[in-house]
Amino acid sequence: MFVGPNGAGKTTLLLCLLGEVPYTGTIRKSGDFDGRVGYVPQDLRRADSTPVTVSEFLALAVSRRPMWLGFGGAVRRAVSDVLAEVDMRDAAERRICDLSGGQLRRVLLAQALIRRPKLLLLDEPAAGVDLRGEHLFWDILDDARRRLGLTTVMVSHNLPMAAHFATHVVCIFDGTCMEGAPHKVLTARNLMEVFGIPIHLYPDQCSQPQYLCPKCGAFSREEDGDGGSVPTCCSLNPEGSPFRVACSCGRAGENKHD
């Protein structure tokens, strides 16, 4: 899983893995993927009048015949099977242009899976999808990974989902990276360094004091000279006394807690 701020180079690195952009250095693969690489982009540009149905869109990924000549039984079965895998079988005859954002993301995942890749690359595949739809997407992807034995490499900004589903995380920022198991990489201290704001994912790491405005919740690095912090986010501290909360989870108090 690639995570990090916008502009850090996550998508560029993914395109390097695909061979779509020139790069210097070496990319080494630990396994033999036989060219069977699937790719799920961030989105698909589609006209409102696009007449292609979901089943036709998927069939084009595996059929060697032009669409107007029809598709054979093997292709139709492959389409039906992969639509069932992404919970979209009822949408087989719907037009691509009529799908919601979440439905389109699952169809794009189905298009990548229909060729049965060994390596699956995904670039923010659930961006812009509501919470329920995003969680469904991650569940479907995790099931496919386990069932098909896929190696998946994903770019994502959803840190809680990355912490839950990823087995290995690469955090890219400012030309450097940190990598390892999610619990070792996505710590409050590391995420503060990368994103500059308090992000708290694991309760057992609630130990580093942070300074937040008790009214608006904004983070401030400005110190008052006495080891405290004064608000720079709003004018809600007329006495000028430092405010403090114990950690990045936002619980108020002077004492640290676990």
Sequence and secondary structure as in RCSB ss.txt:
>XXXX:A:sequence
MFVGPNGAGKTTLLLCLLGEVPYTGTIRKSGDFDGRVGYVPQDLRRADSTPVTVSEFLALAVSRRPMWLGFGGAV
RRAVSDVLAEVDMRDAAERRICDLSGGQLRRVLLAQALIRRPKLLLLDEPAAGVDLRGEHLFWDILDDARRRLGL
TTVMVSHNLPMAAHFATHVVCIFDGTCMEGAPHKVLTARNLMEVFGIPIHLYPDQCSQPQYLCPKCGAFSREEDG
DGGSVPTCCSLNPEGSPFRVACSCGRAGENKHD
>XXXX:A:secstr
 EE  TTSSHHHHHHHHHT S  SS    SS  TT EEEE S     TT   BHHHHHHTTT  S GGG   HHH
HHHHHHHHHHTT GGGTTSBGGG  HHHHHHHHHHHHHTT  SEEEEESTTTT  HHHHHHHHHHHHHHHHHHT 
EEEEE S HHHHHHH SSEEEEETTEEEEE HHHHS HHHHHHHHSS     GGGTTS B B TTT  B   B S
SS B  SS S  TT     BSSTT  BSSS   
